[in-house]
Amino acid sequence: MTTEDILLLDTPLLRQLTEENIGRDPNAVALDKRIAHAGLVATQVKYLQRARRKLPSYYEARAILPPLAFEQSSSEAAATRKSWRGDVCIDLTCGLGVDSFHLSRRFARVIAVERDAALARAAEINFRRLGADNITVVCTAAEEFLNKFAAADGRADLIYADPDRRSAAGRKLVLPEDCSPDILQLLPLLKQLSKRTAVKLSPLFDVAECFRLFGTGCNVEVFSLGGECKEVTVEMSDTDTEGSLGAAIAGRGRWSYPYPVSASATTAGFAPPYRYTVIPDAALRKARLTARYAAEEMPQAFAVPGDSYLFTNTLPAGAIPGKVFEVERMERFDPSCLKRELRRRGIRSADLYTHGFPLAAPELARRLGIREGGSVRLAFTAVGPTLWVIELKEVIL
């Protein structure tokens, strides 16, 4: 989307046309010859409809939503969990501005840096519509801005960056040095200019590698939403000397432990059958914190090695970072016997959960002669050399 498109969408006519068609099928809008610039209006209608869940504030403000920026943006659920506060915040990678907007509620002043002229213009318009008058948009490269900020003896309470993780060809990037800007190269300057630096990395990035690259005194947190890992965030402060590793789960809470995390799970004490099976949330598994969580919060539970399942006969009070099922039955995995049993019961499909198991769900379904999906739930794991199958009842938490 070009700067001209952005300016056109900001005109009274296209704002009115977008509003009048907000509830229609975008494809029908695009083909409606009565609508001026129908394709552009249809695009906005499409992404505003999607923003109702992902970016409700942007939807209510009828923000301008360039498609690629929308796809790559943080959700408001992820942005609102960021709790840093202070006077001056610099967002080095503004994009659609979702993080900048929510940081503006906690900082007196936010400087949003965006190298793309069209996105910078859209951010300015959107911040105006959102009523965020304490955000200044600067259209320049992050490196150039930082050098000028340093030359002016600038100092910030927080520098935040969510580097672009797409190559020029559209390929997804994971390593920080491959992303833009290269935060590792800029790190000495960032630490010079700010009391605190926070960097959002790819959800695929290895948490242990964070401490090698950014130092053992950093704080690393994995965030999940709806059971899916969304962010790995690294935070560095000029006052922090000890690091931490945590998992944050939307709607559940945060669990954080000093780094390096010490907790081991063994097969000692494994005594099936159990009353409950806990499937740890993606954030807990990604952060490799299942065993540590169990050691502190559910010492009566058995934690299957490898951030797999937790088996227990009692549940702790409060939120549990994962799905909790009652166990219908639990037995050693014998594919021939299980296949016969499923046929006898007339079960032709089942939800299959696999953690720490040598076979993936599609291969399991093939061997058992069933389809994936259904009301029957089967979980598979390995405890030591022994494979287990657990039939689960309805999720209770």
TORKOL-4160 file (C-alpha; in steps of 0.2 Angstrom, whole numbers, padded with zeros to 4 digits, m for minus):
397
<pt num="1" X="0000" Y="0000" Z="0000"/>
<pt num="2" X="0007" Y="0017" Z="m0005"/>
<pt num="3" X="0008" Y="0034" Z="0004"/>
<pt num="4" X="m0005" Y="0040" Z="m0009"/>
<pt num="5" X="m0017" Y="0025" Z="m0004"/>
<pt num="6" X="m0015" Y="0030" Z="0014"/>
<pt num="7" X="m0019" Y="0048" Z="0011"/>
<pt num="8" X="m0034" Y="0043" Z="0000"/>
<pt num="9" X="m0041" Y="0032" Z="0014"/>
<pt num="10" X="m0040" Y="0047" Z="0025"/>
<pt num="11" X="m0051" Y="0058" Z="0015"/>
<pt num="12" X="m0069" Y="0061" Z="0021"/>
<pt num="13" X="m0076" Y="0051" Z="0006"/>
<pt num="14" X="m0067" Y="0035" Z="0008"/>
<pt num="15" X="m0069" Y="0036" Z="0027"/>
<pt num="16" X="m0088" Y="0037" Z="0024"/>
<pt num="17" X="m0088" Y="0023" Z="0011"/>
<pt num="18" X="m0078" Y="0012" Z="0023"/>
<pt num="19" X="m0090" Y="0015" Z="0037"/>
<pt num="20" X="m0105" Y="0012" Z="0026"/>
<pt num="21" X="m0098" Y="m0005" Z="0020"/>
<pt num="22" X="m0090" Y="m0011" Z="0036"/>
<pt num="23" X="m0102" Y="m0025" Z="0038"/>
<pt num="24" X="m0102" Y="m0031" Z="0020"/>
<pt num="25" X="m0093" Y="m0046" Z="0012"/>
<pt num="26" X="m0076" Y="m0038" Z="0006"/>
<pt num="27" X="m0078" Y="m0047" Z="m0011"/>
<pt num="28" X="m0095" Y="m0039" Z="m0014"/>
<pt num="29" X="m0088" Y="m0022" Z="m0010"/>
<pt num="30" X="m0073" Y="m0024" Z="m0022"/>
<pt num="31" X="m0085" Y="m0028" Z="m0036"/>
<pt num="32" X="m0098" Y="m0014" Z="m0032"/>
<pt num="33" X="m0096" Y="m0002" Z="m0046"/>
<pt num="34" X="m0106" Y="0012" Z="m0036"/>
<pt num="35" X="m0091" Y="0013" Z="m0024"/>
<pt num="36" X="m0077" Y="0025" Z="m0028"/>
<pt num="37" X="m0060" Y="0016" Z="m0026"/>
<pt num="38" X="m0069" Y="0000" Z="m0022"/>
<pt num="39" X="m0054" Y="m0011" Z="m0021"/>
<pt num="40" X="m0046" Y="0000" Z="m0008"/>
<pt num="41" X="m0062" Y="0002" Z="0002"/>
<pt num="42" X="m0064" Y="m0017" Z="0001"/>
<pt num="43" X="m0046" Y="m0020" Z="0008"/>
<pt num="44" X="m0050" Y="m0009" Z="0023"/>
<pt num="45" X="m0067" Y="m0017" Z="0026"/>
<pt num="46" X="m0058" Y="m0034" Z="0026"/>
<pt num="47" X="m0045" Y="m0030" Z="0038"/>
<pt num="48" X="m0056" Y="m0020" Z="0049"/>
<pt num="49" X="m0067" Y="m0035" Z="0051"/>
<pt num="50" X="m0052" Y="m0045" Z="0056"/>
<pt num="51" X="m0046" Y="m0031" Z="0068"/>
<pt num="52" X="m0062" Y="m0033" Z="0079"/>
<pt num="53" X="m0054" Y="m0048" Z="0088"/>
<pt num="54" X="m0035" Y="m0044" Z="0085"/>
<pt num="55" X="m0035" Y="m0025" Z="0087"/>
<pt num="56" X="m0052" Y="m0020" Z="0095"/>
<pt num="57" X="m0045" Y="m0002" Z="0098"/>
<pt num="58" X="m0040" Y="0000" Z="0080"/>
<pt num="59" X="m0057" Y="m0007" Z="0074"/>
<pt num="60" X="m0066" Y="0006" Z="0085"/>
<pt num="61" X="m0056" Y="0020" Z="0079"/>
<pt num="62" X="m0058" Y="0014" Z="0061"/>
<pt num="63" X="m0039" Y="0014" Z="0059"/>
<pt num="64" X="m0030" Y="0013" Z="0042"/>
<pt num="65" X="m0024" Y="m0005" Z="0041"/>
<pt num="66" X="m0011" Y="m0009" Z="0027"/>
<pt num="67" X="m0012" Y="m0028" Z="0024"/>
<pt num="68" X="0006" Y="m0033" Z="0027"/>
<pt num="69" X="0008" Y="m0022" Z="0042"/>
<pt num="70" X="m0008" Y="m0029" Z="0049"/>
<pt num="71" X="m0002" Y="m0047" Z="0047"/>
<pt num="72" X="0014" Y="m0044" Z="0055"/>
<pt num="73" X="0008" Y="m0033" Z="0069"/>
<pt num="74" X="0006" Y="m0038" Z="0088"/>
<pt num="75" X="m0011" Y="m0042" Z="0094"/>
<pt num="76" X="m0018" Y="m0030" Z="0107"/>
<pt num="77" X="m0018" Y="m0045" Z="0119"/>
<pt num="78" X="0001" Y="m0046" Z="0117"/>
<pt num="79" X="0004" Y="m0027" Z="0117"/>
<pt num="80" X="m0006" Y="m0024" Z="0133"/>
<pt num="81" X="0004" Y="m0036" Z="0144"/>
<pt num="82" X="0019" Y="m0025" Z="0142"/>
<pt num="83" X="0020" Y="m0016" Z="0159"/>
<pt num="84" X="0036" Y="m0005" Z="0157"/>
<pt num="85" X="0033" Y="0013" Z="0163"/>
<pt num="86" X="0043" Y="0029" Z="0162"/>
<pt num="87" X="0046" Y="0046" Z="0154"/>
<pt num="88" X="0053" Y="0043" Z="0137"/>
<pt num="89" X="0051" Y="0027" Z="0127"/>
<pt num="90" X="0058" Y="0023" Z="0109"/>
<pt num="91" X="0049" Y="0011" Z="0098"/>
<pt num="92" X="0063" Y="0007" Z="0085"/>
<pt num="93" X="0051" Y="m0003" Z="0074"/>
<pt num="94" X="0034" Y="0006" Z="0074"/>
<pt num="95" X="0025" Y="m0004" Z="0060"/>
<pt num="96" X="0007" Y="m0003" Z="0062"/>
<pt num="97" X="0010" Y="0005" Z="0079"/>
<pt num="98" X="0001" Y="m0007" Z="0091"/>
<pt num="99" X="0015" Y="m0008" Z="0103"/>
<pt num="100" X="0018" Y="0011" Z="0102"/>
<pt num="101" X="0000" Y="0015" Z="0106"/>
<pt num="102" X="m0001" Y="0004" Z="0121"/>
<pt num="103" X="0016" Y="0010" Z="0127"/>
<pt num="104" X="0010" Y="0027" Z="0126"/>
<pt num="105" X="m0002" Y="0024" Z="0140"/>
<pt num="106" X="0012" Y="0020" Z="0152"/>
<pt num="107" X="0025" Y="0033" Z="0146"/>
<pt num="108" X="0024" Y="0052" Z="0145"/>
<pt num="109" X="0032" Y="0052" Z="0128"/>
<pt num="110" X="0034" Y="0039" Z="0114"/>
<pt num="111" X="0045" Y="0041" Z="0099"/>
<pt num="112" X="0040" Y="0029" Z="0086"/>
<pt num="113" X="0053" Y="0026" Z="0072"/>
<pt num="114" X="0047" Y="0019" Z="0055"/>
<pt num="115" X="0058" Y="0018" Z="0040"/>
<pt num="116" X="0043" Y="0015" Z="0028"/>
<pt num="117" X="0035" Y="0032" Z="0023"/>
<pt num="118" X="0018" Y="0024" Z="0019"/>
<pt num="119" X="0018" Y="0015" Z="0036"/>
<pt num="120" X="0024" Y="0031" Z="0045"/>
<pt num="121" X="0010" Y="0041" Z="0038"/>
<pt num="122" X="m0003" Y="0028" Z="0042"/>
<pt num="123" X="0004" Y="0027" Z="0060"/>
<pt num="124" X="0002" Y="0046" Z="0062"/>
<pt num="125" X="m0016" Y="0045" Z="0056"/>
<pt num="126" X="m0020" Y="0031" Z="0067"/>
<pt num="127" X="m0012" Y="0038" Z="0082"/>
<pt num="128" X="m0023" Y="0054" Z="0079"/>
<pt num="129" X="m0039" Y="0043" Z="0078"/>
<pt num="130" X="m0034" Y="0034" Z="0093"/>
<pt num="131" X="m0031" Y="0050" Z="0103"/>
<pt num="132" X="m0013" Y="0046" Z="0107"/>
<pt num="133" X="m0006" Y="0063" Z="0106"/>
<pt num="134" X="0010" Y="0059" Z="0115"/>
<pt num="135" X="0017" Y="0049" Z="0101"/>
<pt num="136" X="0029" Y="0057" Z="0089"/>
<pt num="137" X="0032" Y="0047" Z="0073"/>
<pt num="138" X="0050" Y="0048" Z="0065"/>
<pt num="139" X="0052" Y="0042" Z="0047"/>
<pt num="140" X="0069" Y="0035" Z="0046"/>
<pt num="141" X="0080" Y="0020" Z="0048"/>
<pt num="142" X="0083" Y="0014" Z="0066"/>
<pt num="143" X="0101" Y="0015" Z="0064"/>
<pt num="144" X="0101" Y="0033" Z="0058"/>
<pt num="145" X="0089" Y="0038" Z="0072"/>
<pt num="146" X="0100" Y="0031" Z="0086"/>
<pt num="147" X="0115" Y="0039" Z="0079"/>
<pt num="148" X="0106" Y="0056" Z="0079"/>
<pt num="149" X="0099" Y="0053" Z="0096"/>
<pt num="150" X="0116" Y="0049" Z="0103"/>
<pt num="151" X="0124" Y="0064" Z="0095"/>
<pt num="152" X="0110" Y="0075" Z="0104"/>
<pt num="153" X="0115" Y="0066" Z="0121"/>
<pt num="154" X="0097" Y="0058" Z="0121"/>
<pt num="155" X="0092" Y="0046" Z="0135"/>
<pt num="156" X="0077" Y="0035" Z="0136"/>
<pt num="157" X="0069" Y="0025" Z="0149"/>
<pt num="158" X="0065" Y="0011" Z="0137"/>
<pt num="159" X="0070" Y="0006" Z="0119"/>
<pt num="160" X="0059" Y="m0007" Z="0112"/>
<pt num="161" X="0062" Y="m0016" Z="0096"/>
<pt num="162" X="0052" Y="m0029" Z="0086"/>
<pt num="163" X="0064" Y="m0032" Z="0071"/>
<pt num="164" X="0057" Y="m0036" Z="0054"/>
<pt num="165" X="0058" Y="m0055" Z="0052"/>
<pt num="166" X="0054" Y="m0056" Z="0034"/>
<pt num="167" X="0067" Y="m0056" Z="0020"/>
<pt num="168" X="0066" Y="m0045" Z="0004"/>
<pt num="169" X="0059" Y="m0061" Z="m0004"/>
<pt num="170" X="0046" Y="m0064" Z="0010"/>
<pt num="171" X="0055" Y="m0078" Z="0018"/>
<pt num="172" X="0052" Y="m0079" Z="0037"/>
<pt num="173" X="0068" Y="m0076" Z="0047"/>
<pt num="174" X="0072" Y="m0082" Z="0065"/>
<pt num="175" X="0090" Y="m0077" Z="0069"/>
<pt num="176" X="0092" Y="m0059" Z="0076"/>
<pt num="177" X="0107" Y="m0055" Z="0065"/>
<pt num="178" X="0096" Y="m0059" Z="0050"/>
<pt num="179" X="0082" Y="m0047" Z="0055"/>
<pt num="180" X="0081" Y="m0028" Z="0052"/>
<pt num="181" X="0087" Y="m0019" Z="0061"/>
<pt num="182" X="0101" Y="m0030" Z="0067"/>
<pt num="183" X="0099" Y="m0028" Z="0086"/>
<pt num="184" X="0115" Y="m0038" Z="0091"/>
<pt num="185" X="0125" Y="m0025" Z="0081"/>
<pt num="186" X="0116" Y="m0011" Z="0089"/>
<pt num="187" X="0116" Y="m0018" Z="0107"/>
<pt num="188" X="0131" Y="m0008" Z="0114"/>
<pt num="189" X="0123" Y="0008" Z="0107"/>
<pt num="190" X="0106" Y="0004" Z="0114"/>
<pt num="191" X="0113" Y="0000" Z="0131"/>
<pt num="192" X="0122" Y="0017" Z="0131"/>
<pt num="193" X="0106" Y="0027" Z="0127"/>
<pt num="194" X="0093" Y="0018" Z="0138"/>
<pt num="195" X="0090" Y="0012" Z="0155"/>
<pt num="196" X="0081" Y="m0003" Z="0148"/>
<pt num="197" X="0081" Y="m0012" Z="0132"/>
<pt num="198" X="0067" Y="m0025" Z="0126"/>
<pt num="199" X="0068" Y="m0035" Z="0110"/>
<pt num="200" X="0054" Y="m0046" Z="0103"/>
<pt num="201" X="0061" Y="m0061" Z="0094"/>
<pt num="202" X="0053" Y="m0075" Z="0083"/>
<pt num="203" X="0042" Y="m0087" Z="0093"/>
<pt num="204" X="0053" Y="m0100" Z="0085"/>
<pt num="205" X="0069" Y="m0094" Z="0093"/>
<pt num="206" X="0078" Y="m0105" Z="0106"/>
<pt num="207" X="0076" Y="m0097" Z="0124"/>
<pt num="208" X="0093" Y="m0104" Z="0129"/>
<pt num="209" X="0101" Y="m0095" Z="0115"/>
<pt num="210" X="0094" Y="m0079" Z="0121"/>
<pt num="211" X="0105" Y="m0080" Z="0137"/>
<pt num="212" X="0120" Y="m0083" Z="0126"/>
<pt num="213" X="0117" Y="m0069" Z="0115"/>
<pt num="214" X="0111" Y="m0056" Z="0127"/>
<pt num="215" X="0119" Y="m0061" Z="0143"/>
<pt num="216" X="0114" Y="m0071" Z="0158"/>
<pt num="217" X="0108" Y="m0056" Z="0167"/>
<pt num="218" X="0094" Y="m0053" Z="0154"/>
<pt num="219" X="0075" Y="m0058" Z="0157"/>
<pt num="220" X="0067" Y="m0069" Z="0145"/>
<pt num="221" X="0048" Y="m0072" Z="0144"/>
<pt num="222" X="0038" Y="m0083" Z="0132"/>
<pt num="223" X="0020" Y="m0077" Z="0129"/>
<pt num="224" X="0006" Y="m0088" Z="0122"/>
<pt num="225" X="m0012" Y="m0084" Z="0117"/>
<pt num="226" X="m0025" Y="m0097" Z="0114"/>
<pt num="227" X="m0012" Y="m0111" Z="0117"/>
<pt num="228" X="m0001" Y="m0104" Z="0103"/>
<pt num="229" X="0017" Y="m0096" Z="0107"/>
<pt num="230" X="0016" Y="m0078" Z="0100"/>
<pt num="231" X="0032" Y="m0070" Z="0107"/>
<pt num="232" X="0049" Y="m0072" Z="0115"/>
<pt num="233" X="0054" Y="m0056" Z="0123"/>
<pt num="234" X="0071" Y="m0052" Z="0130"/>
<pt num="235" X="0073" Y="m0038" Z="0142"/>
<pt num="236" X="0090" Y="m0030" Z="0148"/>
<pt num="237" X="0092" Y="m0017" Z="0161"/>
<pt num="238" X="0107" Y="m0007" Z="0168"/>
<pt num="239" X="0102" Y="m0012" Z="0185"/>
<pt num="240" X="0099" Y="m0031" Z="0183"/>
<pt num="241" X="0112" Y="m0043" Z="0188"/>
<pt num="242" X="0103" Y="m0059" Z="0188"/>
<pt num="243" X="0093" Y="m0066" Z="0174"/>
<pt num="244" X="0076" Y="m0074" Z="0174"/>
<pt num="245" X="0066" Y="m0086" Z="0162"/>
<pt num="246" X="0047" Y="m0085" Z="0162"/>
<pt num="247" X="0031" Y="m0090" Z="0154"/>
<pt num="248" X="0016" Y="m0078" Z="0152"/>
<pt num="249" X="m0001" Y="m0085" Z="0147"/>
<pt num="250" X="m0015" Y="m0074" Z="0141"/>
<pt num="251" X="m0029" Y="m0075" Z="0154"/>
<pt num="252" X="m0019" Y="m0087" Z="0165"/>
<pt num="253" X="m0005" Y="m0077" Z="0173"/>
<pt num="254" X="0014" Y="m0077" Z="0173"/>
<pt num="255" X="0027" Y="m0090" Z="0180"/>
<pt num="256" X="0045" Y="m0084" Z="0181"/>
<pt num="257" X="0061" Y="m0092" Z="0189"/>
<pt num="258" X="0079" Y="m0087" Z="0191"/>
<pt num="259" X="0090" Y="m0092" Z="0177"/>
<pt num="260" X="0098" Y="m0104" Z="0176"/>
<pt num="261" X="0083" Y="m0114" Z="0180"/>
<pt num="262" X="0086" Y="m0130" Z="0190"/>
<pt num="263" X="0073" Y="m0143" Z="0191"/>
<pt num="264" X="0074" Y="m0161" Z="0184"/>
<pt num="265" X="0061" Y="m0174" Z="0181"/>
<pt num="266" X="0064" Y="m0192" Z="0182"/>
<pt num="267" X="0054" Y="m0208" Z="0180"/>
<pt num="268" X="0056" Y="m0211" Z="0199"/>
<pt num="269" X="0039" Y="m0210" Z="0208"/>
<pt num="270" X="0029" Y="m0214" Z="0192"/>
<pt num="271" X="0014" Y="m0223" Z="0198"/>
<pt num="272" X="0000" Y="m0225" Z="0186"/>
<pt num="273" X="m0015" Y="m0224" Z="0184"/>
<pt num="274" X="m0018" Y="m0205" Z="0188"/>
<pt num="275" X="m0034" Y="m0195" Z="0190"/>
<pt num="276" X="m0028" Y="m0180" Z="0180"/>
<pt num="277" X="m0018" Y="m0176" Z="0165"/>
<pt num="278" X="m0011" Y="m0159" Z="0162"/>
<pt num="279" X="m0005" Y="m0154" Z="0145"/>
<pt num="280" X="0006" Y="m0139" Z="0148"/>
<pt num="281" X="0003" Y="m0123" Z="0139"/>
<pt num="282" X="0014" Y="m0119" Z="0124"/>
<pt num="283" X="0023" Y="m0105" Z="0133"/>
<pt num="284" X="0028" Y="m0117" Z="0147"/>
<pt num="285" X="0034" Y="m0130" Z="0135"/>
<pt num="286" X="0043" Y="m0117" Z="0124"/>
<pt num="287" X="0052" Y="m0110" Z="0140"/>
<pt num="288" X="0056" Y="m0128" Z="0146"/>
<pt num="289" X="0049" Y="m0124" Z="0163"/>
<pt num="290" X="0036" Y="m0138" Z="0165"/>
<pt num="291" X="0047" Y="m0148" Z="0177"/>
<pt num="292" X="0051" Y="m0132" Z="0187"/>
<pt num="293" X="0033" Y="m0127" Z="0188"/>
<pt num="294" X="0029" Y="m0144" Z="0194"/>
<pt num="295" X="0042" Y="m0145" Z="0207"/>
<pt num="296" X="0036" Y="m0128" Z="0215"/>
<pt num="297" X="0017" Y="m0128" Z="0211"/>
<pt num="298" X="0013" Y="m0147" Z="0210"/>
<pt num="299" X="0026" Y="m0157" Z="0219"/>
<pt num="300" X="0013" Y="m0171" Z="0220"/>
<pt num="301" X="0013" Y="m0173" Z="0201"/>
<pt num="302" X="0024" Y="m0183" Z="0190"/>
<pt num="303" X="0032" Y="m0173" Z="0176"/>
<pt num="304" X="0036" Y="m0183" Z="0161"/>
<pt num="305" X="0053" Y="m0178" Z="0155"/>
<pt num="306" X="0055" Y="m0167" Z="0140"/>
<pt num="307" X="0041" Y="m0154" Z="0145"/>
<pt num="308" X="0028" Y="m0167" Z="0141"/>
<pt num="309" X="0013" Y="m0171" Z="0152"/>
<pt num="310" X="0010" Y="m0169" Z="0170"/>
<pt num="311" X="0001" Y="m0183" Z="0179"/>
<pt num="312" X="m0007" Y="m0180" Z="0196"/>
<pt num="313" X="m0021" Y="m0186" Z="0208"/>
<pt num="314" X="m0024" Y="m0169" Z="0215"/>
<pt num="315" X="m0024" Y="m0151" Z="0208"/>
<pt num="316" X="m0017" Y="m0135" Z="0215"/>
<pt num="317" X="m0028" Y="m0120" Z="0219"/>
<pt num="318" X="m0028" Y="m0106" Z="0206"/>
<pt num="319" X="m0023" Y="m0105" Z="0188"/>
<pt num="320" X="m0014" Y="m0120" Z="0180"/>
<pt num="321" X="m0003" Y="m0116" Z="0164"/>
<pt num="322" X="m0011" Y="m0128" Z="0153"/>
<pt num="323" X="m0026" Y="m0139" Z="0149"/>
<pt num="324" X="m0032" Y="m0151" Z="0163"/>
<pt num="325" X="m0041" Y="m0167" Z="0159"/>
<pt num="326" X="m0049" Y="m0181" Z="0169"/>
<pt num="327" X="m0042" Y="m0198" Z="0165"/>
<pt num="328" X="m0053" Y="m0211" Z="0158"/>
<pt num="329" X="m0040" Y="m0224" Z="0157"/>
<pt num="330" X="m0021" Y="m0226" Z="0156"/>
<pt num="331" X="m0012" Y="m0241" Z="0149"/>
<pt num="332" X="0004" Y="m0246" Z="0140"/>
<pt num="333" X="0003" Y="m0243" Z="0121"/>
<pt num="334" X="0000" Y="m0258" Z="0111"/>
<pt num="335" X="m0005" Y="m0253" Z="0093"/>
<pt num="336" X="m0013" Y="m0269" Z="0089"/>
<pt num="337" X="m0024" Y="m0270" Z="0105"/>
<pt num="338" X="m0028" Y="m0252" Z="0104"/>
<pt num="339" X="m0034" Y="m0253" Z="0086"/>
<pt num="340" X="m0045" Y="m0268" Z="0090"/>
<pt num="341" X="m0052" Y="m0259" Z="0105"/>
<pt num="342" X="m0056" Y="m0244" Z="0095"/>
<pt num="343" X="m0065" Y="m0255" Z="0082"/>
<pt num="344" X="m0075" Y="m0264" Z="0095"/>
<pt num="345" X="m0081" Y="m0247" Z="0102"/>
<pt num="346" X="m0085" Y="m0241" Z="0084"/>
<pt num="347" X="m0073" Y="m0226" Z="0086"/>
<pt num="348" X="m0068" Y="m0220" Z="0068"/>
<pt num="349" X="m0060" Y="m0204" Z="0073"/>
<pt num="350" X="m0051" Y="m0196" Z="0089"/>
<pt num="351" X="m0042" Y="m0181" Z="0094"/>
<pt num="352" X="m0024" Y="m0186" Z="0096"/>
<pt num="353" X="m0011" Y="m0178" Z="0107"/>
<pt num="354" X="0007" Y="m0182" Z="0106"/>
<pt num="355" X="0021" Y="m0176" Z="0117"/>
<pt num="356" X="0038" Y="m0185" Z="0119"/>
<pt num="357" X="0031" Y="m0199" Z="0108"/>
<pt num="358" X="0040" Y="m0207" Z="0093"/>
<pt num="359" X="0025" Y="m0206" Z="0081"/>
<pt num="360" X="0017" Y="m0190" Z="0076"/>
<pt num="361" X="m0002" Y="m0189" Z="0076"/>
<pt num="362" X="m0005" Y="m0192" Z="0057"/>
<pt num="363" X="0006" Y="m0208" Z="0058"/>
<pt num="364" X="m0003" Y="m0214" Z="0073"/>
<pt num="365" X="m0020" Y="m0211" Z="0065"/>
<pt num="366" X="m0015" Y="m0221" Z="0050"/>
<pt num="367" X="m0008" Y="m0236" Z="0061"/>
<pt num="368" X="m0024" Y="m0236" Z="0071"/>
<pt num="369" X="m0035" Y="m0235" Z="0056"/>
<pt num="370" X="m0044" Y="m0219" Z="0062"/>
<pt num="371" X="m0046" Y="m0201" Z="0057"/>
<pt num="372" X="m0040" Y="m0186" Z="0067"/>
<pt num="373" X="m0053" Y="m0176" Z="0076"/>
<pt num="374" X="m0068" Y="m0181" Z="0086"/>
<pt num="375" X="m0075" Y="m0182" Z="0103"/>
<pt num="376" X="m0064" Y="m0196" Z="0109"/>
<pt num="377" X="m0047" Y="m0189" Z="0116"/>
<pt num="378" X="m0031" Y="m0200" Z="0116"/>
<pt num="379" X="m0015" Y="m0194" Z="0123"/>
<pt num="380" X="0002" Y="m0202" Z="0119"/>
<pt num="381" X="0019" Y="m0201" Z="0128"/>
<pt num="382" X="0034" Y="m0210" Z="0133"/>
<pt num="383" X="0040" Y="m0213" Z="0151"/>
<pt num="384" X="0058" Y="m0220" Z="0150"/>
<pt num="385" X="0057" Y="m0234" Z="0137"/>
<pt num="386" X="0039" Y="m0237" Z="0140"/>
<pt num="387" X="0025" Y="m0230" Z="0128"/>
<pt num="388" X="0008" Y="m0225" Z="0136"/>
<pt num="389" X="m0009" Y="m0221" Z="0129"/>
<pt num="390" X="m0021" Y="m0211" Z="0140"/>
<pt num="391" X="m0039" Y="m0209" Z="0136"/>
<pt num="392" X="m0045" Y="m0192" Z="0142"/>
<pt num="393" X="m0062" Y="m0185" Z="0147"/>
<pt num="394" X="m0068" Y="m0168" Z="0145"/>
<pt num="395" X="m0056" Y="m0154" Z="0148"/>
<pt num="396" X="m0060" Y="m0147" Z="0166"/>
<pt num="397" X="m0049" Y="m0132" Z="0167"/>
